[in-house]
Amino acid sequence: AHLFDSVNRLGGLTMVPTAHEQGAGFMAEGHAKATRSIGLCVVTSGPGALNVATNVASCYYDSVPVLFLCGQVSSGFMRHEYSSLRQRGFQETPTVDVMKPIAKWVCEVKRPEDVREALQSAIVIAAQGRPGPVVLSIPLDVQAALVPAKWPSTLTDALGGPRDHVLPLDTDAVQKCLIDLAMSERPIILAGGGCRSSAPALRDFAERFQIPVVRTWNALDIVPDDWPLYAGNVGTYCGKGRNFAIQNADVVLAIGTRISGRITGGNTKSFLRGAKSVWHVDVDRGVLDGMDVDLVPRQKINAYAWRFLGACRELNAERRDNGWLGRVRTWREAYDPVKLHGPESPYVFVRELSRLAPANAIVVSECGGNAVIFHQAWESKTGQRVFSSHGGCAMGQGLPLAIGAAIAQPDRPRQFR
């Protein structure tokens, strides 16, 4: 109540109330995805915070920067740490303990004078490196406290710092990767959601080397269907025959993807069985090292996609297509999932809807079984924004995601499946 009253008196901000906190969390996620900026969700303590745990996890897995402000009981009514007491204050819940494994950063603000630093840290952490959700738990007495009227406002400057300040690039590894690709006969680029901020550079790179690009679900609009080097989706949910390209590649460059079990299939040892060299580029060191048990041996480059692709542009290497691109296109067309189903199937409906959707539309897919149909049948266009909740894939998120996107960009046409 203190926070809402202050926002109302401040003016210039619009609060959007929802029927349920989880709906609010998905709306904030949709808002952040549509704007490629930081979303904001405000909830109360106890069940309010617990109801956005699914949202926090969804943003964590899909690398979406959202700030979750959670209420908390007054400091004097909080149970002591490590106490055997289950609950002391009304609607008290150990929000930090609940959110810590599924958020990029969690903080309980215990003193009014710490509010500014906590907010600034939250914004920086949410946006820099691999983006993700941050959670601030703010006790009621801290919310109600007076703070200095002339605090320096540096929150808007928090995003302006260097994005690559902790990741020196291994240019020797980049050079070796380029040589591998230049000498390959059947190269493939696997693009994931981590390529979003560098989509034009990715396409320029692929065109320079004439390398077909396959995509994950998170890259549905990063590598659009109307781009000549698009080679299809990959994985267990891509449709029959669509894995021929990546399974026959001799050199694979994976950028901004953890190469999950959806891509490798259950028998991970058979994935990329024809590759003599696999390069994996990701900003998240945990992704590069944490997937070792599931993946074939890879050569790892810990870097932002934009930094890696920028370095590639500066280095000399050339490759000529030897017919590989034509073979990949033949597989893509021959095993189009829509062609393998009857004229009255949902695949045909989604394909026709995609053809009617304008090139600047925001398209949101629901989760569940229909998500498989959508991602196999939808043909994305350059300029569209197409998204869902993929890492968590919580059913019911589609409508609030779409509402959040509509609030963020009300002038763009929208499609909801």
Phi, psi and chi 1 to 4 in degrees:
 res  aa     phi    psi   chi1   chi2   chi3   chi4
   1 ALA       -  -41.4      -      -      -      -
   2 HIS   -61.7  -43.7  -66.6  -71.5      -      -
   3 LEU   -65.1  -46.6  178.9   60.3      -      -
   4 PHE   -64.3  -38.8  -70.5  155.0      -      -
   5 ASP   -63.1  -41.4  179.6   62.3      -      -
   6 SER   -66.5  -42.0  -62.0      -      -      -
   7 VAL   -61.7  -41.5  168.1      -      -      -
   8 ASN   -63.6  -42.1 -177.3   61.2      -      -
   9 ARG   -72.8  -29.7  -73.1 -172.5  -76.8  114.8
  10 LEU   -68.2  -42.7  178.0   66.5      -      -
  11 GLY    78.6  166.3      -      -      -      -
  12 GLY    84.4   -5.1      -      -      -      -
  13 LEU  -121.4  145.5  -62.9  173.4      -      -
  14 THR  -112.5  123.7  -59.0      -      -      -
  15 MET   -95.0  134.7  -68.0 -173.6  -68.3      -
  16 VAL  -114.8  100.2 -178.3      -      -      -
  17 PRO   -76.1  147.0   28.3  -33.2      -      -
  18 THR  -127.1  167.6   66.0      -      -      -
  19 ALA   -77.2  -19.4      -      -      -      -
  20 HIS  -153.5  144.2 -167.1  -83.1      -      -
  21 GLU   -61.0  -36.1  -70.2   89.6   -3.6      -
  22 GLN   -65.0  -36.3 -167.0  172.5  101.0      -
  23 GLY   -62.2  -40.7      -      -      -      -
  24 ALA   -62.3  -41.4      -      -      -      -
  25 GLY   -64.0  -42.5      -      -      -      -
  26 PHE   -69.1  -34.4  -79.1  127.5      -      -
  27 MET   -63.0  -41.9  -73.0  169.6   61.8      -
  28 ALA   -63.8  -37.1      -      -      -      -
  29 GLU   -65.7  -44.6  179.6 -178.7  -12.6      -
  30 GLY   -63.2  -38.8      -      -      -      -
  31 HIS   -61.5  -45.5 -166.4  -74.4      -      -
  32 ALA   -65.9  -40.1      -      -      -      -
  33 LYS   -67.4  -38.2  -74.2 -177.7  173.2  179.4
  34 ALA   -70.8  -35.3      -      -      -      -
  35 THR   -96.3  -13.5   59.6      -      -      -
  36 ARG    55.5   40.3  -67.0  179.4   57.9 -170.5
  37 SER  -133.6 -169.5 -176.4      -      -      -
  38 ILE   -88.6  128.8  -63.8  178.7      -      -
  39 GLY   -88.5  165.2      -      -      -      -
  40 LEU  -138.5  131.4  173.2   62.7      -      -
  41 CYS  -134.7  130.1  178.9      -      -      -
  42 VAL  -117.3  126.9 -177.6      -      -      -
  43 VAL  -136.1  166.7  -62.8      -      -      -
  44 THR   -86.6 -175.2 -170.1      -      -      -
  45 SER   -78.7  179.1   62.0      -      -      -
  46 GLY    57.0 -117.4      -      -      -      -
  47 PRO   -63.0  -27.7   21.9  -33.0      -      -
  48 GLY   -62.4  -46.9      -      -      -      -
  49 ALA   -67.3  -41.3      -      -      -      -
  50 LEU   -64.4  -32.8  -67.6  174.5      -      -
  51 ASN   -70.0  -16.7  -79.3  -18.2      -      -
  52 VAL  -101.6    6.9  -64.7      -      -      -
  53 ALA   -60.2  -39.4      -      -      -      -
  54 THR   -63.1  -38.4  -62.8      -      -      -
  55 ASN   -66.4  -43.2  -52.1  120.2      -      -
  56 VAL   -59.3  -45.9  174.2      -      -      -
  57 ALA   -63.3  -41.7      -      -      -      -
  58 SER   -59.2  -44.6  177.7      -      -      -
  59 CYS   -68.6  -34.4  -67.3      -      -      -
  60 TYR   -64.4  -46.0 -170.1   52.8      -      -
  61 TYR   -73.0  -31.7  -58.4  142.3      -      -
  62 ASP   -97.2    7.3  -82.0    7.7      -      -
  63 SER    59.7   52.4  -53.4      -      -      -
  64 VAL  -111.8  123.5 -176.3      -      -      -
  65 PRO   -80.4  106.8   29.7  -32.7      -      -
  66 VAL  -132.7  134.2  173.1      -      -      -
  67 LEU   -95.0  118.8  169.9   59.4      -      -
  68 PHE  -103.1  114.1  -69.7   87.7      -      -
  69 LEU   -97.9  115.2  -67.0 -179.4      -      -
  70 CYS  -112.5  133.9  -60.0      -      -      -
  71 GLY   -70.3  165.6      -      -      -      -
  72 GLN  -153.9  155.3 -176.1   56.8  -80.2      -
  73 VAL   -64.2  160.8  -60.8      -      -      -
  74 SER   -57.3  148.6  -68.9      -      -      -
  75 SER   -55.0  -36.2  -58.1      -      -      -
  76 GLY   -70.3  -13.3      -      -      -      -
  77 PHE  -110.6   11.0  -70.3   98.1      -      -
  78 MET   -87.5  140.5  -64.7  173.7   64.1      -
  79 ARG   -68.2  151.7   68.8 -175.8  179.2   91.6
  80 HIS   -73.7  149.5  -61.9  -63.9      -      -
  81 GLU   -60.8  138.8 -167.2  172.9    9.2      -
  82 TYR    66.7   12.3  -52.3  118.8      -      -
  83 SER   -72.9  148.7  169.4      -      -      -
  84 SER   -81.0   -5.7   59.9      -      -      -
  85 LEU   -69.2  126.7 -177.5   64.3      -      -
  86 ARG   -69.4  -44.1  -67.7 -168.8 -179.3 -174.1
  87 GLN  -154.0  136.5 -176.1 -173.2   48.8      -
  88 ARG  -111.6  -53.3 -174.8  180.0 -177.5 -170.0
  89 GLY   -89.4  157.5      -      -      -      -
  90 PHE   -67.3  128.0  173.2   66.8      -      -
  91 GLN    60.3   30.4  -70.8 -167.2  -27.3      -
  92 GLU   -81.5  133.7  178.2 -169.8    7.3      -
  93 THR  -144.6  139.5  -67.8      -      -      -
  94 PRO   -73.1   76.8   26.4  -33.6      -      -
  95 THR   -56.5  -42.5  -57.3      -      -      -
  96 VAL   -60.6  -44.6  170.8      -      -      -
  97 ASP   -64.6  -37.2  -65.1  -22.4      -      -
  98 VAL   -70.0  -42.8  171.4      -      -      -
  99 MET   -86.2  -20.6  -59.8  -65.6 -170.6      -
 100 LYS   -54.4  -42.4 -170.7  174.9  -68.0 -174.8
 101 PRO   -74.2  -13.5  -13.2   29.2      -      -
 102 ILE  -122.0   15.1   53.3  174.0      -      -
 103 ALA  -130.4  157.4      -      -      -      -
 104 LYS   -72.2  -34.8 -167.8  174.2  178.9 -173.9
 105 TRP  -157.1  139.3 -174.0   64.0      -      -
 106 VAL  -132.8  138.5 -177.1      -      -      -
 107 CYS  -147.0  136.4  175.1      -      -      -
 108 GLU  -101.9  118.0 -167.9  147.3   67.7      -
 109 VAL   -82.7  109.6 -175.1      -      -      -
 110 LYS   -97.3  -14.2  -62.3 -178.5  178.4  179.9
 111 ARG  -133.9  142.6  -57.3 -174.5  -52.0  166.2
 112 PRO   -57.6  -36.5  -23.4   32.7      -      -
 113 GLU   -70.3   -8.9   53.5  -93.7   36.9      -
 114 ASP   -94.1   -4.2  -64.6  -24.6      -      -
 115 VAL   -62.0  -48.0  168.1      -      -      -
 116 ARG   -62.3  -46.4  173.2 -178.5  166.7  -86.2
 117 GLU   -64.4  -38.3 -177.7  179.6   -7.6      -
 118 ALA   -65.1  -42.8      -      -      -      -
 119 LEU   -63.6  -45.7  -85.6  172.8      -      -
 120 GLN   -63.4  -44.0 -178.6  166.9  -37.6      -
 121 SER   -61.2  -41.5  -62.8      -      -      -
 122 ALA   -60.8  -44.8      -      -      -      -
 123 ILE   -65.9  -43.6  -68.7  174.7      -      -
 124 VAL   -63.3  -47.2  171.2      -      -      -
 125 ILE   -64.6  -39.1  -67.9  170.6      -      -
 126 ALA   -62.6  -36.4      -      -      -      -
 127 ALA   -95.8  -32.4      -      -      -      -
 128 GLN   -88.0  158.4  -70.5 -168.6  -12.4      -
 129 GLY    65.9 -140.0      -      -      -      -
 130 ARG   -81.1  116.3 -178.4 -179.4  177.1 -178.0
 131 PRO   -61.5  162.3  -20.5   32.5      -      -
 132 GLY  -179.8  175.3      -      -      -      -
 133 PRO   -80.8  149.2   31.5  -35.1      -      -
 134 VAL  -127.1  148.2  -69.4      -      -      -
 135 VAL  -126.9  126.6 -179.4      -      -      -
 136 LEU  -113.9  124.0  -66.4 -176.4      -      -
 137 SER  -100.7  121.1  174.3      -      -      -
 138 ILE  -122.3  109.7  -51.9  178.3      -      -
 139 PRO   -60.4  154.9  -24.7   35.0      -      -
 140 LEU   -60.1  -41.5 -177.0   60.0      -      -
 141 ASP   -67.4  -29.1   55.0  -42.4      -      -
 142 VAL   -72.2  -39.1  175.5      -      -      -
 143 GLN   -62.0  -35.3  -67.8 -176.0   42.1      -
 144 ALA   -86.0   -8.7      -      -      -      -
 145 ALA   -74.6  154.0      -      -      -      -
 146 LEU   -82.3  142.9  -65.4  175.4      -      -
 147 VAL  -125.2  163.8  -64.1      -      -      -
 148 PRO   -56.2  134.9  -25.9   34.9      -      -
 149 ALA   -72.2  -21.0      -      -      -      -
 150 LYS  -118.6   40.4  -66.4 -175.2  178.0 -178.7
 151 TRP   -59.0  137.5  -99.3   -7.6      -      -
 152 PRO   -65.9  130.6   21.4  -31.9      -      -
 153 SER   -91.5   96.7  178.5      -      -      -
 154 THR  -113.2    6.6   57.4      -      -      -
 155 LEU   -60.8  -40.7  -65.4 -179.0      -      -
 156 THR   -70.2  -18.1   55.1      -      -      -
 157 ASP   -88.4   -6.7  -60.1  -31.6      -      -
 158 ALA   -66.4  -23.8      -      -      -      -
 159 LEU   -90.8   -3.4  -57.5 -178.5      -      -
 160 GLY   -88.7   -1.1      -      -      -      -
 161 GLY   -74.5  172.5      -      -      -      -
 162 PRO   -63.7  131.8   22.7  -32.5      -      -
 163 ARG   -80.9  -17.0  -67.9 -171.2  -66.7  171.1
 164 ASP  -118.4   32.0 -156.7   24.5      -      -
 165 HIS   -73.0  -13.8   59.4  -71.5      -      -
 166 VAL  -119.1    8.5  -65.8      -      -      -
 167 LEU  -126.6   84.2  -73.9  179.4      -      -
 168 PRO   -65.9  135.8   23.3  -32.5      -      -
 169 LEU   -88.3  134.1 -175.5   64.3      -      -
 170 ASP   -84.0   91.4 -173.6  -12.4      -      -
 171 THR   -68.7  -27.6   53.0      -      -      -
 172 ASP   -64.0  -41.5  -71.1  -20.3      -      -
 173 ALA   -66.0  -38.8      -      -      -      -
 174 VAL   -61.6  -43.0  175.7      -      -      -
 175 GLN   -62.5  -43.1 -178.4   71.5   71.0      -
 176 LYS   -64.2  -38.4  -68.5  176.7 -178.0  177.6
 177 CYS   -61.8  -43.7  175.9      -      -      -
 178 LEU   -63.8  -40.5  -75.8 -176.5      -      -
 179 ILE   -63.2  -42.7  -66.7  173.0      -      -
 180 ASP   -56.9  -47.2 -105.0    6.5      -      -
 181 LEU   -66.9  -39.9  -70.0  168.6      -      -
 182 ALA   -65.4  -32.6      -      -      -      -
 183 MET   -91.4   -5.3  -62.7  179.1   63.0      -
 184 SER   -77.0  155.7   65.1      -      -      -
 185 GLU   -98.7  -30.1  -64.3 -178.4   -2.7      -
 186 ARG  -135.7   66.3  -55.9 -180.0  -53.0  -80.8
 187 PRO   -80.8  153.2   31.8  -35.2      -      -
 188 ILE  -141.3  140.2  -81.4  -73.7      -      -
 189 ILE  -106.5  128.8  -64.0  173.8      -      -
 190 LEU  -104.6  111.6  170.6   59.9      -      -
 191 ALA  -104.1  132.6      -      -      -      -
 192 GLY  -116.7 -172.4      -      -      -      -
 193 GLY   -63.2  -20.5      -      -      -      -
 194 GLY   -67.8   -7.5      -      -      -      -
 195 CYS   -90.3    3.3  -63.1      -      -      -
 196 ARG   -59.7  -42.4  179.7  157.1  -51.8  -76.6
 197 SER   -76.8   -4.9   62.2      -      -      -
 198 SER  -132.3   30.6   54.1      -      -      -
 199 ALA   -58.0  -46.8      -      -      -      -
 200 PRO   -60.7  -40.5  -23.7   35.0      -      -
 201 ALA   -65.0  -37.2      -      -      -      -
 202 LEU   -62.2  -46.1  172.0   68.8      -      -
 203 ARG   -67.3  -38.4  -67.0 -165.1  -77.9  -92.6
 204 ASP   -62.0  -41.9  -70.9  -16.2      -      -
 205 PHE   -62.9  -47.4  174.2   78.7      -      -
 206 ALA   -63.3  -39.0      -      -      -      -
 207 GLU   -68.0  -36.1  -70.0  167.1   -0.2      -
 208 ARG   -62.5  -41.0  171.4 -174.0  167.0 -169.6
 209 PHE   -99.2   -1.4  -76.5   87.1      -      -
 210 GLN    53.7   54.5  -73.4  -63.9  -73.9      -
 211 ILE  -111.5  125.2  -58.6  175.2      -      -
 212 PRO   -66.2  149.6   21.2  -29.5      -      -
 213 VAL  -123.1  123.2 -178.1      -      -      -
 214 VAL  -100.4  161.0  -66.3      -      -      -
 215 ARG  -134.8  156.1   68.6 -169.0 -177.1 -162.7
 216 THR   -88.0  176.0   66.8      -      -      -
 217 TRP   -62.2  -36.0  -79.0   10.5      -      -
 218 ASN   -69.4  -10.0  -83.4  -32.9      -      -
 219 ALA  -110.0   21.5      -      -      -      -
 220 LEU   -58.7  -34.5 -170.8   67.8      -      -
 221 ASP  -103.0  -10.2   51.2   -0.1      -      -
 222 ILE   -74.2  -39.4  -60.6  172.7      -      -
 223 VAL  -115.4   84.6 -176.4      -      -      -
 224 PRO   -72.0  156.3   25.9  -33.4      -      -
 225 ASP   -66.4  -27.0  -70.8   67.7      -      -
 226 ASP   -85.1    7.1   58.4    6.3      -      -
 227 TRP   -89.9  131.7 -179.9   49.1      -      -
 228 PRO   -58.5  -29.0  -24.9   34.1      -      -
 229 LEU   -93.5    4.2  -67.9 -178.3      -      -
 230 TYR   -64.7  129.4  163.5   64.2      -      -
 231 ALA  -114.6    1.6      -      -      -      -
 232 GLY   114.4  170.0      -      -      -      -
 233 ASN   -79.1  170.4  -65.9  -23.8      -      -
 234 VAL  -134.6  164.8  -68.1      -      -      -
 235 GLY   104.3 -172.7      -      -      -      -
 236 THR   -71.3  -19.8   55.9      -      -      -
 237 TYR  -111.5   23.6  -60.7  145.8      -      -
 238 CYS   -94.2  -14.0   69.7      -      -      -
 239 GLY   108.0  152.3      -      -      -      -
 240 LYS   -61.0  134.2  -65.2 -179.9  179.1  179.3
 241 GLY    83.4   -8.2      -      -      -      -
 242 ARG   -78.7   -8.2  -76.0  -66.0 -176.6   93.0
 243 ASN   -94.1    0.7  -74.8  -52.2      -      -
 244 PHE   -58.5  -39.7  -74.5  167.9      -      -
 245 ALA   -63.9  -51.7      -      -      -      -
 246 ILE   -72.3  -30.1 -163.6  167.0      -      -
 247 GLN   -76.9  -16.8  -72.6  -64.4   74.1      -
 248 ASN  -104.7    4.0  -76.5  -80.6      -      -
 249 ALA   -73.8  145.7      -      -      -      -
 250 ASP   -97.1  -25.1   59.3   -6.5      -      -
 251 VAL  -133.5  128.7  175.8      -      -      -
 252 VAL  -121.8  130.6  176.3      -      -      -
 253 LEU  -114.6  111.6  170.6   60.3      -      -
 254 ALA  -103.6  126.0      -      -      -      -
 255 ILE  -126.2  124.6  -51.5  177.4      -      -
 256 GLY    67.2   36.8      -      -      -      -
 257 THR  -144.7  145.3  171.1      -      -      -
 258 ARG   -85.9   -4.3   73.0 -177.4 -171.1  -80.9
 259 ILE    56.9   66.4  -42.8  179.8      -      -
 260 SER   -76.4  177.5   70.1      -      -      -
 261 GLY   -63.3  -24.2      -      -      -      -
 262 ARG   -63.4  -27.4  -87.1 -175.8  169.3  178.6
 263 ILE   -91.4  -43.0  -64.9  173.8      -      -
 264 THR   -77.6  -26.4   64.4      -      -      -
 265 GLY    82.0  171.8      -      -      -      -
 266 GLY   -64.5  -36.6      -      -      -      -
 267 ASN   -92.8   87.2 -176.4    3.9      -      -
 268 THR   -64.8  -24.0   58.1      -      -      -
 269 LYS   -70.5  -19.6  -57.3  -56.2  178.7 -175.5
 270 SER   -90.1   -5.2   69.0      -      -      -
 271 PHE   -75.4  136.2 -178.8   61.9      -      -
 272 LEU    56.0   39.4  -58.2 -178.4      -      -
 273 ARG   -65.0  -21.8   57.9  179.0  179.2  -94.0
 274 GLY   -95.9    1.5      -      -      -      -
 275 ALA   -85.8  131.4      -      -      -      -
 276 LYS   -91.6  -15.1   63.5 -178.7 -177.9 -178.5
 277 SER  -151.2  132.0 -179.0      -      -      -
 278 VAL  -129.3  123.6  179.6      -      -      -
 279 TRP  -110.6  133.7  -66.9   86.9      -      -
 280 HIS  -125.3  116.5 -165.6  178.9      -      -
 281 VAL  -112.1  125.0  179.7      -      -      -
 282 ASP  -158.3  147.4 -155.6  -78.3      -      -
 283 VAL   -76.1  -21.1   68.4      -      -      -
 284 ASP   -95.9  108.9 -171.4  -14.2      -      -
 285 ARG   -61.8  -31.6 -170.7   78.0 -137.6 -177.5
 286 GLY   -62.2  -34.4      -      -      -      -
 287 VAL   -67.7  -44.7  163.9      -      -      -
 288 LEU   -63.8  -39.9  -63.7  176.7      -      -
 289 ASP   -93.8  -30.8  -63.7  -22.1      -      -
 290 GLY   -75.6  -16.2      -      -      -      -
 291 MET   -99.1   11.1  -58.6  -63.9  -72.0      -
 292 ASP   -58.4  -35.6  -78.0  -18.0      -      -
 293 VAL   -70.7  -19.4  -64.5      -      -      -
 294 ASP  -102.7  -14.3  -62.0  -34.2      -      -
 295 LEU  -118.8  160.9  -61.2  176.8      -      -
 296 VAL   -66.8  158.7  -62.6      -      -      -
 297 PRO   -56.1  134.9  -25.8   35.0      -      -
 298 ARG  -129.3  157.9  -64.9  150.6  -66.0  137.5
 299 GLN  -100.4  122.4  -60.0  177.7   76.9      -
 300 LYS  -103.6  138.3  -53.4  166.9 -172.9  176.8
 301 ILE  -126.6  110.2  -60.3  178.2      -      -
 302 ASN   -85.9   98.0 -172.8 -158.0      -      -
 303 ALA  -159.7  156.6      -      -      -      -
 304 TYR   -64.9  146.6  -66.5   85.9      -      -
 305 ALA   -60.4  -42.7      -      -      -      -
 306 TRP   -65.2  -33.8   62.7  -92.5      -      -
 307 ARG   -72.8  -42.0 -179.2   73.5 -172.6  -83.1
 308 PHE   -61.7  -48.1  168.3   79.7      -      -
 309 LEU   -67.7  -33.4  -66.9  167.7      -      -
 310 GLY   -64.4  -40.3      -      -      -      -
 311 ALA   -66.2  -37.0      -      -      -      -
 312 CYS   -61.8  -36.0  -70.3      -      -      -
 313 ARG   -64.7  -29.2 -169.0 -177.2  -56.0  114.6
 314 GLU   -87.2  -13.0  -61.1  170.8    1.2      -
 315 LEU   -99.3  152.3  -61.7  173.9      -      -
 316 ASN   -93.0  126.6  -66.4  -38.9      -      -
 317 ALA  -171.4  145.6      -      -      -      -
 318 GLU  -137.6  154.2  -65.9 -177.1    0.8      -
 319 ARG  -148.7  141.1  177.3 -174.9  176.2  -85.0
 320 ARG  -112.4  138.2  -67.6 -176.2  178.2 -179.3
 321 ASP   -71.7  136.1 -179.6   49.6      -      -
 322 ASN  -110.6   23.2   56.8   -2.5      -      -
 323 GLY   103.1   -8.2      -      -      -      -
 324 TRP   -61.3  -42.1  167.2 -117.0      -      -
 325 LEU   -60.9  -39.0 -174.5   56.2      -      -
 326 GLY   -64.6  -39.9      -      -      -      -
 327 ARG   -63.5  -42.7  -71.1  173.6   61.1 -169.0
 328 VAL   -63.7  -41.9  170.6      -      -      -
 329 ARG   -64.1  -36.0  -74.0  172.1  174.9  164.4
 330 THR   -63.5  -44.1  -61.4      -      -      -
 331 TRP   -63.1  -41.8  -75.1  -33.0      -      -
 332 ARG   -60.8  -43.1 -174.3 -169.3   69.8 -174.4
 333 GLU   -76.6  -40.2  -64.0  -58.1  -39.1      -
 334 ALA   -66.8  -32.8      -      -      -      -
 335 TYR  -109.9   31.4  -65.8   98.0      -      -
 336 ASP   -60.0  119.9 -179.1   -7.0      -      -
 337 PRO   -56.8  -30.2  -23.8   33.7      -      -
 338 VAL   -66.4  -35.3  176.0      -      -      -
 339 LYS   -69.1  -20.8  -65.2  179.2 -179.9  178.6
 340 LEU   -88.9    2.8  -56.1  179.1      -      -
 341 HIS  -124.0  159.9  -64.4   82.6      -      -
 342 GLY   -68.1  167.8      -      -      -      -
 343 PRO   -67.1  -18.4   23.6  -34.2      -      -
 344 GLU  -103.8   18.0  -62.8  179.7   -3.5      -
 345 SER   -82.8  159.1   75.5      -      -      -
 346 PRO   -62.9  -24.1   19.8  -30.8      -      -
 347 TYR   -61.3  -43.7  -71.1   84.3      -      -
 348 VAL   -66.1  -39.2  175.4      -      -      -
 349 PHE   -61.6  -46.8  169.7   78.4      -      -
 350 VAL   -64.7  -40.6  173.0      -      -      -
 351 ARG   -61.4  -44.4  175.3   62.9   53.9   81.0
 352 GLU   -66.5  -38.5 -173.3   60.2   25.9      -
 353 LEU   -62.4  -39.3 -175.6   62.6      -      -
 354 SER   -65.4  -33.0   71.8      -      -      -
 355 ARG   -72.4  -27.8  -70.5  171.9  176.4  168.0
 356 LEU   -83.4  -23.1  -65.8  173.1      -      -
 357 ALA   -69.5  135.2      -      -      -      -
 358 PRO   -68.2  161.1   20.6  -30.2      -      -
 359 ALA   -70.5  -16.8      -      -      -      -
 360 ASN  -107.2   20.5   64.1  -24.4      -      -
 361 ALA   -76.2  152.6      -      -      -      -
 362 ILE   -98.6  123.9  -63.2  177.5      -      -
 363 VAL  -119.7  127.2 -175.2      -      -      -
 364 VAL  -121.5  131.3 -179.8      -      -      -
 365 SER  -106.7  141.0  166.8      -      -      -
 366 GLU   -74.9  165.3 -177.6   55.4   86.0      -
 367 CYS   -96.1 -179.5  -70.2      -      -      -
 368 GLY    96.2 -164.7      -      -      -      -
 369 GLY   -60.7  -33.0      -      -      -      -
 370 ASN   -67.9  -20.8   70.0  -65.9      -      -
 371 ALA   -63.5  -34.8      -      -      -      -
 372 VAL   -64.7  -45.5  177.8      -      -      -
 373 ILE   -61.5  -45.2  -61.5  172.6      -      -
 374 PHE   -58.7  -50.3  174.0   83.7      -      -
 375 HIS   -72.2  -22.0  -72.8   87.0      -      -
 376 GLN   -81.7  -30.7  -71.2 -174.1   13.8      -
 377 ALA  -104.3  -25.5      -      -      -      -
 378 TRP   -71.7  129.9 -173.4  -87.7      -      -
 379 GLU  -104.1  107.2  -71.3 -174.7  -28.3      -
 380 SER   -77.6  152.7   58.3      -      -      -
 381 LYS  -116.3  149.0  -60.5  171.4 -176.6  173.3
 382 THR   -58.4  126.1  -58.0      -      -      -
 383 GLY   105.2  -16.0      -      -      -      -
 384 GLN   -78.6  156.1  -75.1 -178.8  -15.9      -
 385 ARG  -116.9  115.7 -177.3   69.0  177.8   93.2
 386 VAL  -123.5  123.2 -173.6      -      -      -
 387 PHE  -154.5  167.2   60.2   82.3      -      -
 388 SER  -152.5 -159.6 -177.7      -      -      -
 389 SER  -114.2  106.7  173.2      -      -      -
 390 HIS   -99.6  -45.0  -68.7  132.5      -      -
 391 GLY   -66.7  -44.2      -      -      -      -
 392 GLY   -89.5  -37.5      -      -      -      -
 393 CYS    51.3   53.7 -151.9      -      -      -
 394 ALA   -82.7  120.9      -      -      -      -
 395 MET   -64.3  142.5  -69.9 -171.9  -70.7      -
 396 GLY    98.2   -3.3      -      -      -      -
 397 GLN   -83.3  -15.4   49.5   70.3   51.4      -
 398 GLY   -60.0  -48.2      -      -      -      -
 399 LEU   -65.4  -49.6 -176.6   56.7      -      -
 400 PRO   -64.0  -33.9   17.2  -29.4      -      -
 401 LEU   -58.8  -44.4  -80.8  179.1      -      -
 402 ALA   -65.9  -38.4      -      -      -      -
 403 ILE   -63.9  -44.6  -66.8  173.0      -      -
 404 GLY   -60.6  -40.1      -      -      -      -
 405 ALA   -66.6  -38.0      -      -      -      -
 406 ALA   -66.9  -38.0      -      -      -      -
 407 ILE   -66.6  -38.0  -66.8  172.2      -      -
 408 ALA   -68.7  -41.6      -      -      -      -
 409 GLN  -135.2   76.3  -61.1 -169.5   -2.6      -
 410 PRO   -67.3  -17.5   24.5  -34.1      -      -
 411 ASP   -89.2   -8.5  -63.4  -30.6      -      -
 412 ARG   -90.5  142.3  -71.4 -177.8   66.3  170.5
 413 PRO   -66.2  151.0   24.1  -33.0      -      -
 414 ARG  -132.4  144.3  -63.0  171.8  -66.8  -81.5
 415 GLN  -126.2  137.2  -58.6  -73.8  -29.1      -
 416 PHE  -128.1  125.5  170.2   63.6      -      -
 417 ARG  -113.7      -  169.7   72.8  169.8   85.1
